[in-house]
Structure formats: structure tokens, C-alpha cells
Amino acid sequence: MPLRYLFKTLLLPPGILFVLLLMGWCWRHSRPRLAAACFAVGLGGLWLMSLPVVIEHAARGLEQVPPLPREQWQALAQQADAIVVLGSGRERNSPTWGADASTAMGLERLQLAARLAKVSGLPVLVTGGLHYGEPPSEARIMSDTLREDFGVEVRWLEEQSRTTWENATLSARQLLPQGVRRVVLVTHAWHMPRSRWSFEQAGFTVIGAPVGFLGVDNARPFGGGLPESRAFGQSAVLLNEAAGLLVYPWIYP
């Protein structure tokens, strides 16, 4: 697992861009033209990754599933059998709570899932395995958060998955034998295409309930044309999703 993350970090921006800058520095005397090209691509890529306007336009290509209209929430009881919430990591040893906690992205997903569950009455499954090789699992943290902060009891916990594909296949092992085949899938809008594909491949009929859209006008100064530090993280997320969409059909045919 650490080796997989190392390769992903180095091959995807911004990691690969820093590698290009390092190569440009090493070749500045022996191969000046190649070094200049490495510097140009590295610096240009980092600049583009820092612009909110680039994030906004790039996200629109991934966020193809629209929000689930609130007027349809109550009808979900007739359209689906369960709500499935995907994990998004965990905050380790949170000083605020004195224990591991859900991430900010995870809380966005849990808030929507809680509202959907209360309106529709559908049971909930949370999916997410161990991080750092030690308990509690993402699913356990999510379940505790839903109960303590949102007043929603979770029926199923899937606590072994490490990837989106495993979220889907391991959830299927629990739900399909119980006749649960239609699910409302809660995850971030940019993550929804890969998640929906994975759950459909696992045998589910999926109703998408995306949250956290990046491809919207967030009223940035100067139209989002000025660099922002948080844009780097958003860029990395979008690039990871784009790579996942390309790779998943090859490794999970």
C-alpha cells in the first residue's frame, strides 16, 4: 500500500511537476534546452493548478450527475432499498475530539446522507476500511458520527475496503444477499462517476446523490484568475479522479 501511494504521488501532479523541476535543475548545464522545457512545464503546471477558474472548468467535466432535488427525497423510499455513504479518510487523533474523526469532506457526505435517511426512512450502509493499519475503521467513525451528531442509526458497516472499487464490491457482499439492489449513493460530485460505475459493475442500480460541487461559480476575486493555495488540493483531487476513470475499466473489466 505505501508503495502504491508513492508511485501515485510521483506520477500525478503536483508530484510529477516537482520531479520535472528537479530534472530541469539537474540538466541546466548538460542539457539546457531540455532543462528549459522541464522548467516551463513544471512551473506552468503548478501555476494552472493554483487557479480557481481552472478548477471550476475542469470539475464540470467530471461532475456529470446533478444534485438530487429535495422534492424527490421522500419518494426515494419507493425508488431505492438503501442509502450507501462512501468514506473519505479520517482525521487521526483529532485534538478537538480526543479521537479519530471524520474529515470535512466526510462530514459533507454524512450531512446529506442523514437528511436523506430522515426524509425517506431508508436504512444506511457506511463503507470504509482501516487507515494507518489500525482501528477504528472509516465506517465505524462514520457510524458513530451519524448516530451522535445527526441522530441516524446505521444498519450496515463495511469496514474492509481501501479503494472505491472495494467500497462497491464489499458492500455488494453484504447487501445483495439481502435483496438490496437499488441504492442511493452519497459521495462528492467529482467522485460520483467512478463510484457509480463501480457500484453498477458490482450489481447495483444506482441513484446518485452528489455533494460538494467544485464546478460552480464560487465568486472568487477577479473571476478566479488569481492563484489560491487550496486550489492545489482541489486540482490533485480532480486529476486523481480523471486518472481513476481511465484506469478502472482496464484493471476491473
C-alpha positions as CSV (number, residue, x, y, z in Angstrom):
1,M,0.0,0.0,0.0
2,P,2.7,2.6,0.8
3,L,4.5,1.8,-2.5
4,R,1.2,2.3,-4.4
5,Y,0.8,5.7,-2.8
6,L,4.4,6.6,-3.5
7,F,4.0,5.9,-7.2
8,K,0.7,7.8,-7.4
9,T,2.3,10.8,-5.7
10,L,5.2,10.9,-8.1
11,L,3.3,10.2,-11.3
12,L,0.3,12.6,-10.7
13,P,0.6,16.4,-10.4
14,P,1.8,18.2,-8.4
15,G,4.4,15.4,-7.7
16,I,5.4,14.9,-11.3
17,L,5.7,18.7,-11.7
18,F,8.2,18.9,-8.9
19,V,10.1,16.0,-10.5
20,L,10.3,18.0,-13.7
21,L,11.6,21.0,-11.9
22,L,14.3,18.8,-10.2
23,M,15.2,17.3,-13.6
24,G,15.4,20.8,-15.1
25,W,17.8,21.8,-12.3
26,C,20.0,18.7,-12.8
27,W,20.2,19.2,-16.6
28,R,20.6,23.0,-16.6
29,H,24.3,22.7,-17.7
30,S,24.4,19.5,-19.6
31,R,21.1,19.8,-21.5
32,P,19.9,23.4,-21.3
33,R,17.1,23.1,-23.8
34,L,15.6,20.1,-22.2
35,A,16.1,21.7,-18.8
36,A,14.2,24.8,-20.0
37,A,11.4,22.7,-21.2
38,C,11.2,20.9,-17.8
39,F,11.1,24.2,-16.0
40,A,8.4,25.6,-18.3
41,V,6.1,22.6,-18.0
42,G,6.8,22.3,-14.2
43,L,6.2,25.9,-13.4
44,G,3.3,26.3,-15.9
45,G,1.6,23.2,-14.5
46,L,1.9,24.5,-10.9
47,W,0.5,27.9,-12.0
48,L,-2.5,26.3,-13.7
49,M,-3.2,24.1,-10.6
50,S,-3.3,27.2,-8.4
51,L,-6.1,28.9,-10.3
52,P,-9.7,28.5,-9.1
53,V,-11.0,29.3,-12.6
54,V,-9.2,26.2,-13.9
55,I,-10.6,24.1,-11.1
56,E,-14.1,25.3,-11.9
57,H,-13.9,24.4,-15.6
58,A,-12.1,21.1,-15.1
59,A,-14.6,20.0,-12.4
60,R,-17.5,20.4,-14.8
61,G,-16.1,17.6,-16.9
62,L,-16.3,15.2,-14.0
63,E,-19.4,16.4,-12.2
64,Q,-21.9,14.9,-14.6
65,V,-24.5,13.8,-12.1
66,P,-26.8,16.7,-11.0
67,P,-27.8,17.2,-7.4
68,L,-30.7,15.1,-6.2
69,P,-33.7,17.5,-6.0
70,R,-35.1,17.9,-2.5
71,E,-38.7,17.4,-3.7
72,Q,-37.6,13.8,-4.7
73,W,-36.2,12.8,-1.3
74,Q,-39.4,11.4,0.1
75,A,-40.0,9.4,-3.0
76,L,-36.7,7.6,-2.6
77,A,-38.5,5.1,-0.3
78,Q,-40.2,3.7,-3.4
79,Q,-37.2,4.0,-5.7
80,A,-34.4,2.5,-3.6
81,D,-33.7,-0.1,-0.9
82,A,-30.8,1.6,1.0
83,I,-28.5,4.6,1.2
84,V,-24.8,4.0,0.8
85,V,-22.3,6.6,2.1
86,L,-18.6,6.4,0.9
87,G,-15.8,7.1,3.2
88,S,-13.2,9.9,2.6
89,G,-10.4,9.2,5.0
90,R,-10.2,10.2,8.7
91,E,-8.6,12.8,10.8
92,R,-6.1,11.0,13.0
93,N,-6.1,11.8,16.7
94,S,-8.2,14.9,16.4
95,P,-7.2,17.3,19.2
96,T,-10.8,18.6,19.3
97,W,-12.4,15.3,19.9
98,G,-9.6,13.3,21.5
99,A,-10.0,10.5,19.0
100,D,-10.1,9.8,15.2
101,A,-12.8,11.8,13.5
102,S,-14.4,12.2,10.1
103,T,-12.8,14.6,7.6
104,A,-14.5,17.8,6.5
105,M,-15.4,16.1,3.2
106,G,-16.7,13.1,5.1
107,L,-19.0,15.4,7.2
108,E,-20.4,16.8,4.0
109,R,-21.4,13.3,2.8
110,L,-22.8,12.4,6.2
111,Q,-24.9,15.5,6.5
112,L,-26.6,14.8,3.2
113,A,-27.0,11.1,4.0
114,A,-28.6,11.9,7.3
115,R,-31.1,14.2,5.8
116,L,-31.9,11.7,3.1
117,A,-32.4,8.9,5.7
118,K,-34.7,11.0,7.9
119,V,-36.9,12.1,5.0
120,S,-37.0,8.8,3.1
121,G,-36.8,6.3,6.0
122,L,-34.2,4.2,4.1
123,P,-31.6,2.2,6.0
124,V,-28.0,3.3,5.7
125,L,-24.7,1.5,4.9
126,V,-21.4,3.2,5.5
127,T,-18.3,1.9,3.8
128,G,-14.6,2.5,4.5
129,G,-11.8,0.4,5.9
130,L,-8.7,1.0,8.0
131,H,-6.3,3.8,7.6
132,Y,-2.7,3.7,9.0
133,G,-3.3,0.0,9.6
134,E,-5.1,0.4,12.8
135,P,-8.7,0.8,14.1
136,P,-11.2,2.3,14.1
137,S,-12.3,1.9,10.5
138,E,-13.7,4.8,8.5
139,A,-17.1,3.1,8.6
140,R,-17.0,2.9,12.4
141,I,-16.2,6.6,12.7
142,M,-18.9,7.5,10.2
143,S,-21.4,5.3,12.0
144,D,-20.6,7.0,15.3
145,T,-20.9,10.5,13.8
146,L,-24.2,9.7,12.2
147,R,-25.6,8.5,15.5
148,E,-24.1,11.1,17.8
149,D,-24.3,14.2,15.6
150,F,-27.2,13.5,13.3
151,G,-29.4,11.1,15.2
152,V,-29.3,8.4,12.5
153,E,-28.6,4.7,13.2
154,V,-26.5,2.8,10.7
155,R,-27.7,-0.7,9.8
156,W,-24.7,-2.0,7.9
157,L,-20.9,-1.3,8.3
158,E,-18.5,-2.3,5.6
159,E,-15.1,-2.0,7.3
160,Q,-12.5,-3.6,5.0
161,S,-12.4,-1.6,1.8
162,R,-9.4,0.5,0.8
163,T,-10.5,1.8,-2.7
164,T,-13.7,2.9,-4.4
165,W,-13.8,-0.5,-6.2
166,E,-13.7,-2.3,-2.9
167,N,-16.3,0.1,-1.5
168,A,-18.6,-1.3,-4.2
169,T,-17.7,-5.0,-4.2
170,L,-17.5,-5.4,-0.4
171,S,-20.8,-3.5,0.0
172,A,-22.3,-5.9,-2.5
173,R,-21.3,-8.9,-0.4
174,Q,-23.4,-7.5,2.4
175,L,-26.4,-6.0,0.6
176,L,-27.1,-8.2,-2.5
177,P,-27.8,-11.4,-0.5
178,Q,-30.4,-9.4,1.5
179,G,-32.1,-8.3,-1.7
180,V,-30.8,-4.7,-1.6
181,R,-30.1,-3.9,-5.2
182,R,-31.2,-0.3,-5.6
183,V,-29.0,2.2,-3.7
184,V,-28.8,5.9,-3.2
185,L,-25.1,6.6,-3.5
186,V,-23.7,9.5,-1.5
187,T,-20.3,10.9,-2.3
188,H,-18.7,14.0,-3.8
189,A,-19.8,15.2,-7.2
190,W,-16.3,14.8,-8.7
191,H,-16.1,11.3,-7.3
192,M,-19.6,10.2,-8.4
193,P,-18.7,9.0,-12.0
194,R,-16.1,6.5,-10.8
195,S,-18.2,5.5,-7.8
196,R,-21.4,4.9,-9.8
197,W,-19.5,2.9,-12.4
198,S,-18.0,0.7,-9.6
199,F,-21.3,0.1,-7.9
200,E,-23.1,-0.7,-11.2
201,Q,-20.4,-3.2,-12.0
202,A,-20.9,-4.7,-8.6
203,G,-24.6,-5.4,-9.5
204,F,-26.4,-2.3,-8.1
205,T,-28.9,0.1,-9.6
206,V,-27.6,3.5,-8.6
207,I,-29.3,6.8,-7.8
208,G,-26.6,9.4,-7.4
209,A,-26.8,11.9,-4.6
210,P,-23.7,14.0,-5.1
211,V,-22.4,16.7,-2.7
212,G,-19.6,19.3,-2.7
213,F,-19.6,20.5,-6.3
214,L,-16.4,22.3,-7.4
215,G,-17.6,23.2,-10.9
216,V,-19.7,26.1,-9.8
217,D,-19.1,29.9,-9.6
218,N,-17.7,30.5,-6.1
219,A,-17.5,34.2,-6.6
220,R,-13.7,34.3,-6.5
221,P,-12.0,37.7,-6.9
222,F,-11.1,38.6,-10.5
223,G,-13.1,35.6,-11.8
224,G,-10.9,33.0,-10.1
225,G,-7.8,34.2,-12.1
226,L,-5.6,34.7,-9.0
227,P,-3.6,31.8,-7.5
228,E,-5.0,30.3,-4.3
229,S,-3.3,27.7,-2.1
230,R,-6.4,25.5,-1.6
231,A,-6.7,25.1,-5.4
232,F,-3.7,22.8,-5.3
233,G,-5.6,20.2,-3.2
234,Q,-8.7,20.5,-5.4
235,S,-6.6,20.1,-8.6
236,A,-5.0,17.0,-7.2
237,V,-8.4,15.5,-6.3
238,L,-9.7,16.2,-9.9
239,L,-6.6,14.7,-11.5
240,N,-6.8,11.6,-9.3
241,E,-10.4,11.1,-10.4
242,A,-9.7,11.6,-14.1
243,A,-6.9,9.1,-13.8
244,G,-9.2,6.7,-12.0
245,L,-11.8,6.9,-14.6
246,L,-9.3,6.0,-17.3
247,V,-7.7,3.2,-15.3
248,Y,-10.6,1.4,-13.6
249,P,-12.1,-0.1,-16.8
250,W,-8.7,-1.6,-17.6
251,I,-7.9,-3.1,-14.2
252,Y,-11.5,-4.0,-13.3
253,P,-13.1,-5.2,-16.6
